[in-house]
Amino acid sequence: MEGTVIFGIALLLVGLFFCWMAFRLWKYRDGSSISVLEAAILKASGEEPLPRTAVDRWLHYFQLVMASIFGVTLIVFSIYGLLEEAGIV
């Protein structure tokens, strides 16, 4: 494979990862879930998780929006690049 095709496939995979991450963030947008790392640390220390603040909620939605934007953008660019390399566009 040429470098352009490998780059296009890499962009596609990263875009799919961002879209998957946006889907997971949307699914757990209520804030009741915690990360695996945070759960392990809390279990080892015997503490309870702290309540979510307004900044935590804002950062969660910001990450959701940015993952959605970058995911779709990378997928569109990669598909266009792969189609152009194939001579279809």
Backbone bond lengths (Angstrom), bond angles and torsions (degrees), N, CA, C in turn:
res aa  C-N    CA-C-N  psi(-1)  N-CA   C-N-CA  omega(-1)  CA-C   N-CA-C  phi
1 M - - - 1.450 - - 1.515 110.11 -
2 E 1.295 114.08 149.76 1.454 119.29 177.24 1.517 109.87 -82.34
3 G 1.305 114.75 164.96 1.460 120.11 -178.22 1.518 113.45 -62.97
4 T 1.334 116.56 -33.90 1.459 120.12 -179.45 1.515 111.22 -66.73
5 V 1.332 116.99 -39.91 1.460 120.88 179.88 1.532 110.16 -67.80
6 I 1.307 116.81 -41.97 1.468 120.34 178.57 1.531 109.84 -63.60
7 F 1.320 117.24 -41.93 1.457 121.16 177.44 1.526 111.13 -63.22
8 G 1.334 117.64 -41.30 1.464 121.41 178.03 1.519 111.92 -63.53
9 I 1.320 116.92 -41.40 1.466 120.46 178.60 1.526 110.09 -67.78
10 A 1.327 117.25 -38.62 1.469 120.34 177.78 1.532 110.54 -63.93
11 L 1.340 117.26 -42.39 1.463 120.43 176.60 1.524 111.03 -61.98
12 L 1.317 116.42 -39.95 1.461 120.39 178.75 1.528 110.93 -62.54
13 L 1.314 116.65 -44.25 1.465 120.16 -179.81 1.532 111.81 -65.56
14 V 1.317 116.79 -40.91 1.469 119.94 178.11 1.527 110.13 -66.40
15 G 1.329 117.09 -40.40 1.463 120.69 176.98 1.518 112.17 -63.03
16 L 1.326 116.83 -41.13 1.464 119.86 176.41 1.524 111.61 -64.88
17 F 1.331 116.67 -37.16 1.463 120.30 176.57 1.517 110.67 -62.67
18 F 1.342 117.39 -45.33 1.462 120.02 179.09 1.522 111.67 -63.60
19 C 1.332 117.73 -38.99 1.469 120.13 177.70 1.528 110.59 -66.14
20 W 1.329 117.38 -39.40 1.461 120.49 176.96 1.529 110.09 -63.45
21 M 1.336 116.07 -41.73 1.454 120.14 179.56 1.531 110.61 -65.22
22 A 1.334 117.88 -39.35 1.461 121.09 177.35 1.528 110.55 -64.51
23 F 1.333 116.96 -39.52 1.464 120.18 177.42 1.521 110.91 -62.37
24 R 1.334 116.86 -43.50 1.468 120.74 179.36 1.533 110.58 -66.18
25 L 1.321 117.82 -39.44 1.462 120.39 178.16 1.523 110.78 -65.64
26 W 1.334 117.10 -37.69 1.463 120.36 178.24 1.534 110.24 -68.23
27 K 1.317 116.36 -38.63 1.467 120.84 -178.64 1.519 111.12 -64.83
28 Y 1.326 117.81 -37.85 1.457 122.41 -177.96 1.522 111.96 -109.22
29 R 1.318 117.16 38.34 1.458 121.00 -176.54 1.521 113.24 -74.84
30 D 1.331 118.92 -12.86 1.467 120.84 -179.54 1.523 112.32 -70.69
31 G 1.305 118.74 -17.20 1.456 122.38 175.19 1.507 114.47 85.77
32 S 1.318 117.81 8.40 1.460 119.25 -178.71 1.526 112.48 -81.36
33 S 1.312 117.05 -13.67 1.464 119.50 -178.40 1.533 110.01 -96.14
34 I 1.321 115.16 154.47 1.457 121.31 175.59 1.521 107.68 -126.86
35 S 1.311 116.00 162.37 1.456 120.23 -178.10 1.529 110.15 -72.76
36 V 1.317 115.57 162.06 1.458 121.35 179.65 1.530 110.45 -64.17
37 L 1.319 116.63 -40.85 1.461 120.88 178.99 1.526 111.10 -62.79
38 E 1.330 115.91 -45.06 1.455 119.62 179.03 1.527 111.18 -64.02
39 A 1.335 117.50 -39.09 1.461 121.48 178.18 1.531 111.00 -63.85
40 A 1.332 117.08 -39.96 1.467 120.43 179.40 1.522 111.16 -66.54
41 I 1.312 116.83 -41.45 1.465 120.57 179.53 1.532 110.11 -65.56
42 L 1.336 116.38 -43.55 1.465 119.88 -179.97 1.526 111.62 -65.98
43 K 1.331 116.81 -36.51 1.463 120.40 178.58 1.523 110.94 -66.70
44 A 1.334 116.00 -41.01 1.463 119.74 -179.36 1.526 111.79 -68.48
45 S 1.330 116.78 -34.60 1.463 119.62 -177.96 1.522 113.07 -90.38
46 G 1.351 117.06 -15.21 1.455 120.83 179.89 1.521 113.69 76.79
47 E 1.315 117.63 18.68 1.460 122.30 -178.55 1.533 110.40 -95.37
48 E 1.330 115.03 165.67 1.460 122.13 174.36 1.532 108.26 -98.53
49 P 1.344 117.83 150.31 1.468 118.60 178.44 1.524 111.38 -67.85
50 L 1.318 115.63 146.05 1.460 121.01 178.34 1.521 109.62 -74.35
51 P 1.318 117.96 150.90 1.474 119.54 177.04 1.530 110.31 -67.79
52 R 1.321 115.46 151.00 1.462 120.59 -179.50 1.521 110.67 -74.36
53 T 1.316 115.97 137.38 1.461 121.06 178.76 1.523 109.50 -95.68
54 A 1.326 115.63 175.98 1.462 120.47 178.27 1.523 111.00 -63.99
55 V 1.327 116.94 -35.68 1.474 120.64 178.44 1.530 110.03 -66.33
56 D 1.327 117.03 -40.54 1.473 120.17 177.72 1.529 111.17 -60.25
57 R 1.329 115.62 -44.29 1.474 119.20 179.74 1.527 111.07 -66.10
58 W 1.347 117.00 -41.03 1.448 120.30 179.38 1.538 111.19 -63.55
59 L 1.326 116.72 -43.48 1.464 120.37 179.00 1.526 111.53 -65.36
60 H 1.326 116.89 -34.09 1.465 120.47 177.62 1.534 110.13 -63.45
61 Y 1.329 116.92 -48.05 1.463 120.19 178.98 1.522 111.94 -67.88
62 F 1.330 117.69 -35.57 1.464 120.99 176.74 1.530 110.48 -62.14
63 Q 1.334 116.02 -44.40 1.465 119.87 178.16 1.521 110.77 -64.01
64 L 1.327 117.53 -37.55 1.458 121.69 177.53 1.530 111.20 -62.17
65 V 1.322 116.84 -47.04 1.461 121.09 -179.41 1.525 111.17 -65.44
66 M 1.326 117.39 -44.78 1.461 120.12 -178.66 1.532 111.76 -66.67
67 A 1.328 117.93 -39.42 1.463 120.25 177.55 1.521 110.22 -64.41
68 S 1.326 117.82 -38.66 1.466 120.68 178.54 1.528 111.28 -65.32
69 I 1.330 116.01 -45.97 1.467 120.02 -178.64 1.528 110.86 -64.20
70 F 1.333 117.22 -51.70 1.458 120.13 -177.34 1.527 111.94 -67.33
71 G 1.325 117.88 -36.44 1.462 120.37 179.10 1.511 112.20 -61.30
72 V 1.318 116.32 -51.21 1.468 120.21 -179.10 1.528 110.56 -65.72
73 T 1.331 117.04 -41.37 1.466 120.41 -179.77 1.526 111.51 -62.25
74 L 1.318 117.82 -45.64 1.461 120.52 179.67 1.529 111.79 -65.22
75 I 1.317 117.85 -38.30 1.461 120.48 178.56 1.527 110.43 -65.08
76 V 1.329 117.15 -44.04 1.473 120.15 179.47 1.523 110.83 -63.29
77 F 1.344 117.72 -45.98 1.463 120.37 179.25 1.530 112.15 -63.35
78 S 1.314 116.92 -39.69 1.466 119.11 -178.75 1.518 111.64 -69.25
79 I 1.325 117.22 -40.73 1.467 119.25 178.32 1.523 110.22 -65.41
80 Y 1.333 116.98 -42.48 1.463 119.74 177.71 1.529 110.96 -61.89
81 G 1.333 117.29 -44.15 1.459 120.51 179.60 1.521 112.53 -63.68
82 L 1.339 116.95 -41.33 1.467 120.10 179.18 1.521 111.40 -67.55
83 L 1.342 117.18 -39.85 1.465 119.67 177.49 1.524 112.03 -67.78
84 E 1.319 116.33 -36.72 1.469 119.13 176.93 1.511 111.25 -67.15
85 E 1.325 117.19 -39.57 1.454 120.65 178.67 1.523 111.11 -66.14
86 A 1.319 116.83 -32.75 1.466 120.52 178.42 1.528 111.84 -78.09
87 G 1.320 117.64 -10.70 1.456 121.25 178.97 1.510 114.15 86.08
88 I 1.309 117.75 13.37 1.462 121.26 -179.01 1.517 110.84 -83.26
89 V 1.329 118.10 -35.02 1.462 121.89 -179.30 1.497 109.76 -96.18
